[in-house]
Amino acid sequence: MLQKAVFLVKARFGKTIPSLERYHFTLHYYGPFSRALADELDDLQLRGLVQVEPEQVLDVTRYNIRLTQEGKQLAQKALKNDPRRVDLEKGARLASEYNAMKLETVVKEAYRVAETLGVK
């Protein structure tokens, strides 16, 4: 779900959140996928900043990703004086909205946006 949410947030806010530009997406089994994002998530998990919990949903495994307490503190500190804070918070809210949706709905939206943007 994270891959799709970041893809959709990048599609909407990419120009105002330049840090999203480092994620280049291609279509994969269940929608847009970025190797750089997957690698970064692995790094954050190894550093103890995020926790990844697999959950079986029908015939696919969904990975629930949450900031650890240390991750939350680091994120709050980093955002405190960031001039892009408003845009980053909008992106985070949108990602939370996608996370609350059914996986099927988010996948369909991600494929729709990918087609519009010409992602292959």
N, C-alpha and C positions, 0 to 999 in steps of 0.2 A: 504494500500500500504506500510506503514511503516514496518509492520511486515514482509512482504515478502522481502523488500529491506534489512532490518537488517539481516534476515536469509541468504540471498544471499551474503551479505558482510561478514558475519561470516564464511560462507562456503569457501570463497576465502581468507580472511585475518585473520581468527580466531587465528592462531598461532602467528601472529605478533601484534595483538590487543587483549591482554589478557582480557581486560574489557568486551569483547563480550562473554566470556565463561560463564558468569552468566545467560545468556539467554538460556534456554532449550526449544526447540521447539517440538511441536507435530503437526500432521496434523489436521486441523480444517475445517470448512465449505469452506473457500476460500483459503486454503493453509496453510503454516506453521504459528503457533501461539505460542507466549510465554507469559504466565501469568505475569512473572516478568517484561517484557518489557511493557505490558499494565499497570501494576501498577506504574511503573516508569513514564510513560507518564502522567498518572493521577496526580501524585505528581508534575511533572513539570508544568502542567497546573494550578494546585491549587496555585503554587508559582508564577504564572504569567510569567514563562520563555518561555512557548510555547502557541500558540493559535491554537485551533482545530476548523476547519470549515467543517461541513458536506456538501457534494455535491451529488446529485442524479445522478448516471450514469447508464442508462438503468434500470435494476431491482435491483441494489445494491446501497448502500450508501457508497461513498468514503469519507474518512476524510482527508482533506488537513491540514497538520501540518506544522506550521512555527514558527521559533524562534521569540519572541518579541524583541524589542530593548534591553531590559535588558538581555534577554537570549543570544543575540548576543554578548553583551559586556562581559558577564560572560564566554562564550565559548572562545572568543578571548583571554581573560586573562588566562584561564586555559591552552590553547594550546601554549601560548607564549614560555614557557620554557620546554614543555613536550618533552622528548627525542624520543617519538614515533610519533611526529608531522607528519613526512612524511607519515607514514603508515596510520595515522588517516585521513590525507588529501586525500590519495588515496581512502580510504574507503568512505569518504564523497562524492568524485567525482563519484564513482561507484553508490552510493545510489542516487545521483542526476540523473544519467543516467537512472536508473530504474524508477525513479519518472516521467521522461519525456516520458516513453514508455506507450503504451496502457495497461490498467489493465490486459486484457486477456493475453497479451504477458508475462507479469511479473508472473502471476499466473501459466502459463504453464511452465515457466523456473523454478519457485520455486518447482513445483511438480516434474519436471525432476531431479533437484538437490536433493530433498528430497528422491526420490527413489534411486538415486545413493548412498546417505549416509545412507540409511536404516532407515530414520525417519518415525515413525508411529504415 
